[in-house]
Amino acid sequence: MDHALIAADPHAEIREEVRKLCARFPGEYWRELDARRGYPTEFVRALTEAGFLGALIPEEFGGSGLGLSAAAAILEEVQAQGCNGAACHAQMYIMGTILRHGSPEQKAKYLPGIASGELRLQAFGVTEPTSGTDTTALRTTARREGDKWIVNGQKIWTSRAEHSDLMLLLARTTPRDQVAKKTDGLSTFIVDMRAVLGKGLTIRPIRTMMNHNSCEVFFDNMEVPAENLVGVEGKGFRYILDGMNAERLLIAAECIGDAKWFTQKSVAYAKERVLFGRPIGQNQGVQFPIARAYAQMRAAEAIVQRGLEKFDAGIPCGEEANMGKMLAAEASWAAGEACVQTHGGFGFAEEYDIERKFRETRLYQVAPISTNLVLSFLGEHVLGMPRSY
């Protein structure tokens, strides 16, 4: 290991170990899964056994006790090696809500099992068909009855619900017209889906252009134990916001990893592919889009790194989380576009893995937050202009 590299990158050793693990899951593995819409159980198990999915869990509960920047390094490297962290990345960003706001009893009950792999925390029940990213308008309700909560409603784009044991759920516990602020009256719950599947919980897969294991989830008088309420009733929106900033930073890191993968592919092919007696990379029409996408990626990388530093220091990082996600998603898409153009027809052939990664990275132009909403946030909360929506 290059000690100078370790000094420059505090997570260089983690990246190296992730690279070794990912080498066991080459393109053929992901192509086969993509063809049958399968879940990468073996890959997720390997990440768990290596301790990577427990990176944020304190050591006392069996995790590594690392910061979000380490989690970002793990997911970035997964993407940079041609794998797909979307199968398990939710466990990283959902974790913050439980770590920061969960009770001692909840942490003791769930964290050791999540760290060991006995439990999967992969489902994040927030988005609904009618409200989208207008989270405060969600219609899923939870009402208290004795020692339990009764949940009714629906969520959509709840990825990995079929492959998760636990869900972090946001529901309205006080009607919107009875609260002073629309962000009040929302509460967060830990749902043990194993206990309620088929008993108030229904999961329906949604087929999409990429293998993202997305689902619709329906709640019909689903019972959740009272002790599974996270934090204080009615304050769940604030708890979820912690997870949203983490989510945006980690997704941004994945996009940076994608951009690096696309760029490495583009550069290698542009050097080796010879037409009309010269490497195609000698042509500015091929070379410049690759170089421009690389510059976009490095700029996004700097913003994301700053956001991660602020998050780990407990400093508000909404500006960097939103900008980083938008810029990194644009960089990965630009790098993907350049990669397809560089490879020509071969870019559409499954065996090159480019078309798969191209579909996967396109998602982040839309999710977990659209570019227009990022711009609205920056316009209002950073630049101080009038609210646009």
C-alpha positions, 0 to 999 in steps of 0.5 A, a space after each residue: 500500500 502506498 503510504 503517501 496515498 493513505 495520507 492523502 485519502 484517510 479511507 484509502 485502505 477501505 477503498 482497497 478492501 472494497 475493490 478486492 471484494 467487488 472483484 469477486 462480482 464481475 460484470 457477468 454476475 450483474 448482467 445475469 441479475 439484471 436479466 432476471 430482475 434478481 436481488 444481489 443476495 450474495 453481494 449484499 451478504 459479502 458486504 455485510 460479512 466484511 463489515 461495510 454495511 455496519 460501518 456507521 453502527 457504533 462498535 458497542 453494537 457490533 459495527 465499525 463506528 465510522 463516519 458518513 465519509 467512510 460510508 461514502 467511500 465504500 459506496 463510491 468504490 462499489 460503483 467505481 468497480 462496476 457494481 451496484 450499491 443501490 441494492 443496499 445503500 439505504 441501510 447507510 442513510 436510514 441508519 442516521 435516524 435511528 442512531 440520532 433519535 432512536 431510544 436505547 432500547 431500540 438501538 439494543 434491539 435492532 442494531 446488533 442484528 443489522 450489523 451482523 446481517 441477521 436483520 436487513 434495514 433496507 426499506 424507507 417508507 416516505 414517498 407516496 403516489 399523490 405527494 411525491 417529494 411534497 412530504 408534508 402532504 403525505 396521507 398515510 396515517 397512524 393512530 394510537 390504540 392502547 399499546 400499538 399504532 394502527 397504520 393505513 395508507 400507501 407508499 411508492 418507490 419503496 425500493 428493496 421492500 421485498 428484501 428487507 426485514 425492517 422499514 423506517 416509516 413516516 406517517 401522519 399522527 396528527 391531521 394536517 389541519 390541526 397543526 401549526 406548521 405543516 411539518 408538525 404531526 408527522 411521526 417515524 416508526 420502525 416497522 418489523 415487516 416480518 411480523 406484519 407481511 400479509 397481516 396489514 402489509 402488502 408489497 407489490 413490485 414495480 417493473 422499471 427500466 433499471 433493476 432497482 427492486 422498487 415496490 408499492 407498499 400498502 398498509 391496511 390496519 397494520 399494527 406497529 407496537 407503541 415502543 417502535 415510535 422513534 423519538 417524539 410523536 409529531 417530530 418525525 419530519 425533522 428526524 427524516 431530514 437527517 436521513 435525507 441529507 445523508 441520503 443525498 450525500 451518499 447517492 452523490 458519492 455513488 454518482 461520482 463512482 459511476 462517473 469514474 467507472 464510465 471515464 475509465 472505460 472511455 479512456 481505455 477504449 479511446 486509446 485502444 480503438 484505432 480507426 483511419 490509422 489513429 486512436 479515436 482518442 486523438 480526435 477532439 470530438 471524442 477526447 473533449 466530452 470525456 475530459 469535460 465530464 471528468 472535470 464535472 466529476 472532480 468539481 462535484 467531488 469537492 462539494 460532496 467532500 465538504 458536505 461529508 465533512 460538515 455532516 460528520 462534524 454535526 454542522 448543517 450541510 443542506 446546501 452541500 448535500 443538495 448541490 453535491 447530489 445535483 452536480 454529481 448526478 449531472 457528472 455521472 450522466 455526462 460521463 455515461 453519455 461520453 462513454 456510450 458515444 465513445 464506444 459507438 454501437 458497442 456501448 449498447 451491447 450488454 457484454 460491455 456493461 455500459 448500457 446497464 450502468 447507463 440505465 442505473 445512473 440515469 435514475 439519479 437525475 430524478 431521485 432521491 430529489 429532482 434537480 428542480 427541487 434542488 434549485 428551489 432549495 438553493 434559491 430560497 434557503 441559500 440565496 434568500 429569494 422568494 419561495 417558488 412553490 
